[in-house]
């Protein structure tokens, strides 16, 4: 198979990310968000919120690449709700197998590059990966807040769970985290948590 065929096969495969439904709801329509929409939204957040980053020397284009790549494994592994203890126990193994298969569809150089990006996001050792992880959490947090906390209510999520999960936002985006803490407190006052 030549390079172009491999690239086209990969692009056809990742189109399947549009079929992976998440627990979060799209603002206004309240339908489940799919993972492709989630990744696009994260990429836009990376571009829009760069002036709020605690470490302004970060490469935002690299962050965009990380957030666009990070959920491709869900094509095989499915989306795991962040508050699902049982699902998260097997998530890493399922996603490793998916990464092995999906990135191998590409020519070797691109397979290596995209797999390295996915591994970087998962390891969360670089400043860019830490920001990408913080944006991943911020996107879901904003989505819940903007939909009346419906997903949290439906799944019995507690305020403590939300605070614990989203603390990473404060390291990468301290000003935004301060505002999110205020909004989480408001959500609690409105009875949004278990």
Backbone bond lengths (Angstrom), bond angles and torsions (degrees), N, CA, C in turn:
res aa  C-N    CA-C-N  psi(-1)  N-CA   C-N-CA  omega(-1)  CA-C   N-CA-C  phi
1 X - - - 1.447 - - 1.532 108.30 -
2 X 1.337 116.45 131.87 1.458 118.04 -178.44 1.526 111.04 -83.40
3 X 1.320 115.71 171.96 1.470 123.23 -174.18 1.535 111.93 -55.83
4 X 1.320 116.99 -48.26 1.458 120.15 -178.16 1.528 111.04 -62.84
5 X 1.316 117.32 -42.47 1.472 119.71 177.55 1.517 111.29 -59.59
6 X 1.327 117.14 -42.09 1.466 120.80 178.92 1.529 110.47 -63.37
7 X 1.328 116.53 -43.87 1.464 120.24 -179.56 1.528 111.45 -64.71
8 X 1.325 116.78 -42.33 1.463 120.20 179.18 1.524 111.10 -66.59
9 X 1.330 116.78 -37.82 1.467 120.53 177.07 1.533 110.27 -63.40
10 X 1.322 117.01 -42.73 1.462 121.27 177.60 1.530 110.67 -61.79
11 X 1.328 116.84 -45.46 1.465 120.37 -179.50 1.525 111.40 -63.29
12 X 1.308 117.24 -37.41 1.467 120.01 175.94 1.528 110.00 -65.94
13 X 1.322 116.70 -39.70 1.465 121.08 -179.00 1.529 111.47 -65.12
14 X 1.331 117.04 -43.79 1.469 118.05 -176.13 1.524 112.29 -73.80
15 X 1.324 117.24 -13.69 1.472 119.73 173.15 1.528 110.58 -60.74
16 X 1.330 116.00 -23.35 1.468 121.08 179.48 1.522 112.24 -66.81
17 X 1.333 118.11 -15.19 1.463 120.51 178.70 1.528 110.74 -62.76
18 X 1.322 116.36 -24.03 1.469 121.08 177.87 1.534 112.02 -65.80
19 X 1.336 116.72 -18.00 1.467 121.35 -179.26 1.523 113.41 -93.54
20 X 1.327 117.50 -5.20 1.469 121.04 -178.98 1.522 108.01 -87.83
21 X 1.318 115.98 108.83 1.464 120.36 -178.41 1.511 111.19 -88.81
22 X 1.314 114.77 141.89 1.452 123.21 -179.86 1.531 109.36 -105.60
23 X 1.315 116.40 171.92 1.466 120.70 177.99 1.521 112.33 -80.33
24 X 1.331 116.05 -23.18 1.460 120.12 179.74 1.519 111.03 -69.41
25 X 1.319 114.88 153.98 1.457 121.38 -177.97 1.521 110.60 -110.36
26 X 1.321 116.06 142.03 1.454 121.43 177.37 1.527 108.12 -73.01
27 X 1.327 115.32 131.50 1.451 121.17 179.37 1.530 109.93 -55.91
28 X 1.294 116.46 139.62 1.474 127.12 179.18 1.520 113.91 81.54
29 X 1.330 118.86 -50.47 1.461 119.00 -177.60 1.523 111.89 -86.33
30 X 1.327 116.64 -24.43 1.459 123.74 -178.59 1.527 112.96 58.84
31 X 1.330 116.60 25.88 1.465 120.36 172.18 1.521 107.75 -90.05
32 X 1.319 118.06 158.83 1.468 119.25 178.17 1.531 111.08 -62.66
33 X 1.303 115.23 137.89 1.454 121.70 175.14 1.527 108.44 -76.63
34 X 1.334 117.06 146.86 1.459 118.29 172.35 1.532 109.09 -100.41
35 X 1.314 116.31 163.62 1.465 120.79 -173.55 1.525 113.30 -67.20
36 X 1.316 118.03 -27.96 1.466 119.86 176.82 1.529 109.98 -68.32
37 X 1.323 116.91 -41.92 1.466 120.73 176.47 1.526 110.35 -62.29
38 X 1.315 115.73 -41.09 1.464 121.05 178.95 1.530 110.09 -59.44
39 X 1.321 117.73 -47.30 1.463 121.16 -178.60 1.523 111.71 -64.61
40 X 1.322 116.89 -41.10 1.471 120.68 176.60 1.530 110.21 -61.16
41 X 1.316 116.84 -44.60 1.460 120.65 -178.61 1.533 110.41 -62.96
42 X 1.322 116.94 -40.83 1.467 120.90 177.13 1.527 111.34 -61.64
43 X 1.319 116.95 -42.16 1.462 120.35 179.02 1.526 110.35 -61.08
44 X 1.328 117.03 -42.14 1.463 120.62 177.28 1.526 110.68 -65.03
45 X 1.323 117.30 -39.33 1.465 120.40 178.29 1.521 110.79 -62.27
46 X 1.327 117.53 -40.54 1.465 120.85 178.69 1.528 110.54 -60.82
47 X 1.326 116.80 -40.32 1.455 120.64 179.34 1.529 112.00 -71.03
48 X 1.329 117.42 -39.46 1.456 121.59 -174.46 1.523 114.32 -80.25
49 X 1.323 118.13 -31.21 1.461 120.69 -171.23 1.523 114.01 -102.77
50 X 1.312 116.83 13.42 1.460 120.73 -178.17 1.518 114.07 -57.89
51 X 1.316 117.52 -28.96 1.465 119.03 -178.65 1.529 112.73 -79.12
52 X 1.327 117.83 -0.30 1.467 121.81 177.77 1.532 112.23 -106.11
53 X 1.309 117.16 1.52 1.461 122.03 -174.45 1.526 110.22 -74.34
54 X 1.330 115.54 135.81 1.465 120.94 -179.95 1.526 111.63 -65.31
55 X 1.314 117.75 -30.94 1.467 122.89 179.88 1.531 108.12 -114.44
56 X 1.335 117.90 85.70 1.469 120.62 -171.67 1.525 115.31 -66.25
57 X 1.330 118.83 -10.84 1.460 120.90 -179.98 1.529 112.35 -80.36
58 X 1.310 118.45 0.23 1.460 121.12 -178.51 1.524 111.29 -65.63
59 X 1.316 115.80 150.85 1.461 123.59 178.33 1.533 108.09 -86.90
60 X 1.331 116.60 101.27 1.469 120.23 -176.03 1.525 112.63 -68.09
61 X 1.331 118.40 -29.20 1.468 119.31 175.04 1.527 110.14 -63.71
62 X 1.321 116.24 -37.95 1.468 120.02 176.95 1.534 110.14 -64.90
63 X 1.322 116.68 -39.32 1.471 120.78 177.09 1.528 109.82 -62.20
64 X 1.324 116.78 -42.06 1.470 120.60 178.02 1.528 109.76 -59.38
65 X 1.315 117.55 -44.06 1.471 120.55 178.06 1.531 110.74 -60.18
66 X 1.326 116.49 -44.58 1.470 120.23 -179.65 1.519 111.58 -59.45
67 X 1.327 117.10 -45.43 1.469 118.66 -176.30 1.525 112.19 -73.78
68 X 1.332 117.29 -27.24 1.465 118.97 176.48 1.525 111.95 -73.60
69 X 1.320 117.52 -29.00 1.462 122.62 -176.87 1.523 112.38 -89.16
70 X 1.326 118.35 -30.00 1.471 121.76 -162.55 1.523 115.60 -59.18
71 X 1.325 118.75 -30.42 1.467 119.94 -176.49 1.526 113.96 -105.13
72 X 1.323 118.93 7.71 1.463 119.69 178.42 1.532 111.72 -57.94
73 X 1.318 116.42 -29.52 1.468 120.23 -179.90 1.526 112.32 -64.29
74 X 1.311 117.04 -18.72 1.469 120.26 -179.55 1.528 112.24 -67.31
75 X 1.323 117.69 -14.13 1.460 120.67 175.06 1.525 109.29 -56.51
76 X 1.335 116.57 -41.78 1.465 121.75 178.35 1.526 112.14 -97.46
77 X 1.327 116.88 -41.41 1.468 121.09 -171.65 1.521 113.51 -85.23
78 X 1.323 117.49 -15.67 1.459 120.32 -175.49 1.523 110.19 75.00
79 X 1.323 114.66 167.32 1.462 120.16 176.12 1.515 108.44 -86.28
80 X 1.309 116.55 137.49 1.459 121.32 176.77 1.513 107.62 -110.68
81 X 1.320 116.33 119.24 1.465 121.57 178.98 1.522 108.45 -58.63
82 X 1.300 116.26 130.98 1.473 120.12 -172.16 1.525 113.40 -62.19
83 X 1.313 118.91 -20.58 1.470 121.44 179.72 1.530 112.58 -101.83
84 X 1.329 117.19 10.90 1.460 123.04 179.29 1.529 109.60 -90.06
85 X 1.318 117.13 99.23 1.469 121.97 -175.61 1.522 110.85 -61.41
86 X 1.302 117.59 -46.71 1.467 121.54 -178.39 1.530 111.71 -63.81
87 X 1.320 116.71 -46.98 1.460 120.93 179.81 1.515 112.69 -63.54
88 X 1.315 116.54 -37.51 1.464 120.34 179.96 1.519 112.63 -70.55
89 X 1.327 117.94 -20.49 1.468 121.27 178.13 1.526 111.53 -66.30
90 X 1.341 118.02 -28.45 1.464 121.52 -179.00 1.527 113.20 -110.85
91 X 1.303 116.52 0.18 1.468 121.47 -174.06 1.526 112.67 -58.94
92 X 1.315 118.33 -48.98 1.472 121.05 -175.41 1.524 111.54 -59.85
93 X 1.307 116.82 -44.28 1.470 119.98 -179.37 1.520 111.07 -65.83
94 X 1.329 117.61 -43.57 1.468 121.24 179.16 1.522 110.76 -62.38
95 X 1.324 115.84 -41.17 1.460 119.37 -177.48 1.529 112.06 -72.95
96 X 1.323 118.63 -33.53 1.470 120.98 176.18 1.530 110.48 -61.62
97 X 1.329 116.16 -45.26 1.470 120.01 178.34 1.526 111.01 -61.94
98 X 1.314 115.85 -41.60 1.463 120.33 179.46 1.529 110.72 -64.27
99 X 1.327 116.68 -43.78 1.471 120.42 179.10 1.525 110.53 -61.31
100 X 1.328 116.34 -41.87 1.461 120.02 178.71 1.527 110.85 -57.05
101 X 1.322 117.62 -43.94 1.460 121.05 -177.78 1.521 112.79 -75.40
102 X 1.311 116.82 -50.70 1.470 120.85 -170.48 1.525 112.06 -66.69
103 X 1.317 117.92 -46.76 1.462 118.98 -177.07 1.524 112.00 -71.16
104 X 1.331 117.69 -24.35 1.470 120.96 177.55 1.526 112.69 -68.91
105 X 1.314 117.64 -11.76 1.462 119.99 177.41 1.527 111.61 -68.44
106 X 1.316 117.15 -23.00 1.457 122.86 -175.83 1.535 112.16 -84.59
107 X 1.330 116.94 163.41 1.464 119.92 168.71 1.537 108.56 -57.60
108 X 1.314 116.64 152.31 1.466 121.63 -171.60 1.525 114.17 -51.37
109 X 1.334 117.99 -45.16 1.462 119.58 -176.55 1.525 111.72 -64.94
110 X 1.336 116.76 -41.47 1.457 119.94 179.09 1.528 111.24 -74.66
111 X 1.309 116.95 -34.84 1.469 120.39 176.17 1.519 109.86 -60.34
112 X 1.314 116.18 -44.39 1.462 121.00 179.70 1.536 110.29 -63.73
113 X 1.334 116.94 -45.61 1.468 120.91 -178.00 1.532 111.74 -62.42
114 X 1.326 117.18 -48.21 1.461 119.62 -177.62 1.521 111.95 -69.93
115 X 1.329 116.67 -37.19 1.462 119.29 176.91 1.526 110.18 -64.93
116 X 1.322 116.87 -38.80 1.466 120.46 178.24 1.534 110.55 -63.78
117 X 1.320 117.14 -38.61 1.465 120.46 176.55 1.523 110.48 -63.87
118 X 1.334 116.38 -44.92 1.466 119.57 179.97 1.530 110.47 -62.94
119 X 1.322 116.52 -44.69 1.465 120.43 178.38 1.531 111.11 -61.78
120 X 1.328 116.56 -39.41 1.470 120.56 178.70 1.523 110.73 -62.52
121 X 1.328 116.93 -45.22 1.468 120.34 178.13 1.523 110.25 -58.74
122 X 1.318 116.72 -47.33 1.465 121.15 -177.47 1.525 112.36 -65.25
123 X 1.323 117.61 -39.80 1.472 121.32 -177.92 1.526 111.67 -73.36
124 X 1.311 116.06 -30.51 1.469 122.23 176.31 1.535 112.55 56.48
125 X 1.329 116.47 43.78 1.458 120.79 -178.31 1.529 113.11 -99.66
126 X 1.322 117.59 -23.88 1.463 120.88 -179.77 1.521 110.30 -93.31
127 X 1.311 115.91 159.77 1.461 120.26 176.01 1.519 111.59 -59.90
128 X 1.331 115.88 -39.08 1.470 119.65 179.40 1.521 111.13 -64.70
129 X 1.319 117.51 -41.24 1.472 120.48 179.15 1.521 110.73 -67.46
130 X 1.316 117.46 -37.32 1.472 120.42 177.64 1.524 110.65 -64.21
131 X 1.329 116.51 -40.86 1.463 119.85 176.64 1.530 110.20 -66.13
132 X 1.322 117.48 -43.45 1.469 120.78 178.83 1.526 110.77 -59.20
133 X 1.325 116.65 -43.04 1.474 120.29 177.91 1.525 110.79 -64.33
134 X 1.332 117.07 -41.24 1.464 120.58 178.87 1.529 110.68 -63.36
135 X 1.323 117.05 -41.60 1.462 120.65 178.18 1.526 111.12 -64.92
136 X 1.327 116.59 -37.36 1.464 121.10 178.19 1.532 109.93 -59.24
137 X 1.315 116.15 -42.33 1.457 120.41 178.51 1.525 111.59 -72.30
138 X 1.327 116.04 -40.83 1.465 120.21 -179.72 1.520 111.18 -62.02
139 X 1.315 117.13 -40.22 1.465 120.15 -178.40 1.521 110.59 -60.50
140 X 1.311 117.02 -46.86 1.474 120.36 179.68 1.521 111.18 -67.61
141 X 1.309 117.05 -37.32 1.462 121.24 178.48 1.523 110.52 -63.07
142 X 1.327 116.70 -49.26 1.460 120.40 178.13 1.522 111.55 -61.15
143 X 1.312 115.46 -40.81 1.454 119.95 -180.00 1.532 110.86 -59.81
144 X 1.338 116.14 -44.00 1.458 119.39 177.78 1.516 111.52 -64.50
145 X 1.303 116.52 -45.80 1.461 119.84 -179.63 1.524 111.79 -62.95
146 X 1.335 116.79 -36.38 1.465 121.03 -177.76 1.525 114.02 -80.40
147 X 1.322 117.30 -6.18 1.471 120.72 178.68 1.532 110.77 -117.74
148 X 1.320 116.65 26.25 1.460 120.20 178.70 1.517 113.15 68.38
149 X 1.314 116.53 24.04 1.473 122.74 177.59 1.526 111.96 59.38
150 X 1.319 116.41 30.76 1.464 120.84 -175.53 1.522 112.97 -61.30
151 X 1.345 117.90 -41.56 1.468 119.38 -179.11 1.526 110.47 -67.11
152 X 1.328 117.62 -39.51 1.464 120.06 177.48 1.524 110.76 -63.15
153 X 1.316 115.79 -43.15 1.471 119.70 -179.92 1.529 110.50 -64.15
154 X 1.316 115.92 -46.80 1.465 120.80 -177.78 1.525 112.31 -59.49
155 X 1.337 116.38 -37.82 1.461 120.43 -174.23 1.529 113.37 -102.18
156 X 1.332 116.64 8.89 1.457 120.27 175.06 1.520 114.46 64.15
157 X 1.311 117.03 38.15 1.459 121.61 -179.34 1.529 109.64 -77.34
158 X 1.333 115.83 140.94 1.465 120.77 179.84 1.535 110.21 -98.09
159 X 1.326 115.13 160.38 1.464 120.16 176.71 1.522 109.94 -60.93
160 X 1.324 117.58 -40.32 1.466 120.91 179.67 1.527 111.00 -59.68
161 X 1.325 117.17 -40.32 1.466 120.36 177.71 1.528 110.75 -62.86
162 X 1.316 116.55 -43.59 1.464 121.01 -178.87 1.526 110.71 -64.41
163 X 1.330 116.57 -44.05 1.462 119.64 179.47 1.526 111.13 -65.16
164 X 1.310 116.99 -43.47 1.462 121.05 -179.32 1.530 110.74 -62.54
165 X 1.300 116.93 -46.90 1.465 121.78 -177.46 1.522 111.96 -64.61
166 X 1.318 116.87 -35.49 1.459 120.48 -169.29 1.523 115.37 -101.43
167 X 1.310 118.76 6.86 1.462 120.86 179.90 1.522 113.22 -59.11
168 X 1.317 116.99 -27.93 1.470 120.91 179.77 1.527 111.73 -58.94
169 X 1.316 116.20 -26.60 1.464 119.50 178.98 1.528 109.78 -59.18
170 X 1.337 116.35 -38.51 1.454 120.87 -177.60 1.515 114.21 -63.88
171 X 1.321 117.65 -31.69 1.468 120.55 179.47 1.525 111.66 -71.15
172 X 1.318 116.57 -41.61 1.463 120.86 -175.35 1.528 112.83 -90.38
173 X 1.322 115.68 -32.68 1.467 121.69 -174.05 1.534 109.43 -135.38
174 X 1.330 118.36 68.35 1.460 120.70 -170.98 1.531 114.58 -59.65
175 X 1.314 118.07 -40.53 1.462 120.15 179.13 1.519 112.04 -65.51
176 X 1.312 115.87 -39.98 1.470 120.28 178.67 1.529 109.78 -67.60
177 X 1.335 117.74 -39.81 1.461 120.55 179.74 1.524 111.11 -62.03
178 X 1.326 116.75 -38.86 1.470 120.25 177.43 1.539 110.22 -58.48
179 X 1.326 115.62 -44.36 1.465 119.88 178.83 1.534 111.34 -67.96
180 X 1.324 116.79 -38.34 1.465 119.76 179.20 1.535 110.87 -66.06
181 X 1.315 117.22 -37.47 1.471 120.63 176.70 1.530 110.20 -60.03
182 X 1.325 116.13 -41.68 1.464 120.69 177.77 1.534 110.53 -62.13
183 X 1.329 116.31 -42.85 1.467 120.52 -179.68 1.532 111.34 -69.23
184 X 1.328 117.63 -34.99 1.465 120.98 176.64 1.528 109.88 -65.17
185 X 1.322 116.64 -41.25 1.476 120.66 176.65 1.527 110.37 -61.49
186 X 1.323 117.08 -41.00 1.470 120.80 177.17 1.531 110.43 -62.93
187 X 1.337 116.21 -41.98 1.459 120.25 179.25 1.528 110.17 -61.36
188 X 1.322 116.57 -39.15 1.467 119.91 177.70 1.528 110.82 -63.20
189 X 1.336 116.79 -43.05 1.465 121.13 178.46 1.532 111.04 -60.64
190 X 1.311 116.92 -29.82 1.469 122.06 -178.94 1.533 112.06 -87.84
191 X 1.335 117.32 3.71 1.466 121.02 177.39 1.511 114.81 76.90
192 X 1.332 117.22 31.13 1.469 121.17 -174.97 1.526 114.61 -82.13
193 X 1.322 117.52 -8.62 1.458 120.31 -175.68 1.518 111.41 -114.37
194 X 1.333 113.93 157.21 1.458 121.31 177.43 1.521 109.46 -62.53
